[in-house]
Amino acid sequence: MTPKTELLKQQLRIEVPVICGPMYPGSNPELVAAVSEAGGMGVVQPISMTHIYRHDFREGLRLIKSLTDKPFGVNFTLMDGVKVYEQRNRQWMDIAIEEGVKFFLTSLGNPKPIVRIAREHGITVYHDVTTRAFAQKALDAGVDGLNCVNNRAGGQTGQISPQEMLDALAGIDLPLVCAGGVGDENDFRLMLAAGYAGCQLGTRFLATKECQVPDDYKQAIVDHGEDNIVWTNKLAGTFSSVIRTPDIERLG
């Protein structure tokens, strides 16, 4: 293990440098708890847990804590200037703090306000980045590590390869997490050997028994490989990697 891998493990209080999620359809408490119980870091996506799985946010966190005594994290998607969303994020954040969560993973937006609050409560913050420019902004905001979303990530994706991402972020003295393209232990070892401190996996866990997405969704994950994946910007406004289906073909 590299020094940055050891730092990541210390920061996140985990045994294995693996972060699970956050996945919009795959954030049920049972999956989050299973990943943490196995030694990684399960991450809750609040909208998924409350709107798909219909858990009250606090009760969902407490359910996770009833299933594992290991650490888990919460993801906050930041939409700067959208007051209703900012207020909801702050409510979720206050609940997460009260329930003892010690890891925040932020996406989009400026993480600086989150970092300020997290510092007051001993919480580690990692931020999703896709370019050197975004990484520098996150660095300036004071984050503890970078979640490096590459062009093999499921869902909302980056546009450069894992190696190009490492090259682009050369000289940044924070743990870097490879987010995208890691599906088995060999991929995991290769990314650590390349220089990443850890890896984030999402799609790989969707077909597990702990994940509560529908069976046909799981079967689609199993049946389709990388050659079946396309990009579209018609779903979320940013590039997303999805399975090529007739509906996606019509969207473009």
Buried (B, 14 or more C-beta within 10 A) or exposed (E): EBEBBEBBBEBBEBEBBBBBBBBBBBBBBBBBBBBBBBEBBBBBBBBBBBEBBEBEBBEBBBBBBEBBEBBBBBBBBBBEEEEEBBEBBBEBBEBBBEBEBBBBBBBBBBBBBBBEBBEEBEBBBBBBBBBBEBBEBBBEBBBBBBBBBBBBBBBBBBEBBBEEBBEBBEEBEBBBBBBBBBBEEEBBEBBBEEBBBBBBBBBBBBBBEBBBBEEEBBEBBEEEEEEEBBEBEEEEEEBBBBBEEEEBEEEE
